[in-house]
Amino acid sequence: MLALVRKQLRNHPALIPLFIFIGGGATMSMVYLARLGLRNPDVCWDRKNNPEPWNKMGPTDQYKFYTVNMDYSKLKKEGPDF
């Protein structure tokens, strides 16, 4: 399979950027999915020791990937402690 791809790339060098961008996009999507699975407070990997991880999030914890003009250090807690 790789020999066939290598042969096609030698015959058609214009396909090289296509393979680079497709590979980069696949890598970035896998990294983003791994980040969602490991950093998102909605995901619970250990039900026995931490059944509700979203309750342990403080008001200054940043879990969003990207926010515009948001300073998490100045936020105050609005709800009661459970």
N, C-alpha and C positions, 0 to 999 in steps of 0.2 A: 504494500500500500504506500509506504513512504517512498519507495523507489519510483512508483508511478507519479507521485506528487513532485518529486525532484526532477523527473524527466519533463513534466509539463512546465515547471518553473524555468528550466533551461530553454525550452522552446518558446515560452511566452513570458518574458521577464516583467511585463506590465502587471502580471498577477501578484507579484511580490508585495506591493503595498496592500492589496486586498487581504492577503493572508495575515499580514502584520496587524491591520486594523481589526479584523475579525477575531484574531487571537487576543488582542488587547481588550476588546469589548467583552469577550467571554471571561477573561481573567478578572476584569473589574466587576462584572456581575457576580462572580463567585465570591469575591472579597466582600462585596456589599451584603450578600446573603449571609455570609459568615458573621459579619458585624451585627446584622439584625438578630441572628440567633444567639449571639453571645452578650450583646449590650442592651437589648430592648427589655424594659421592665415587665412587659407583658408575657415574656417567655419564662417558663418555670421548668428548670432541669432537675431540681431536687425537691420533690413534693414532701418528702418526709421531714427534712430539716428547715425548709423555707417554702411553705405552701403558698404564700401570697407575697411575692417579692415587690410588687408595686406599692405595698403599704410602707416599705422601708425607704422609699425615695424621699429625699429631703427637698425643700423648695428651691435650693440652690444647685441641685444635681442636674446636669445637662445630659439628656438622653436623645435629643433630636439630632439628626445629622447636620442640618443647616438651619439657622434662624437669622432673620434680618433685624438688626438693631435691637438685640435683646441682651441685657446684662443680668445673668443669672445670680450674681452675688448680691444684688439688691432686692431680690424677691422675698416676700414674707409668706409664711404658711397661713392658709385661709381656713383650713378644716381642723377638726379635733384630732387628738391623738387616740389611736385604737390600741 
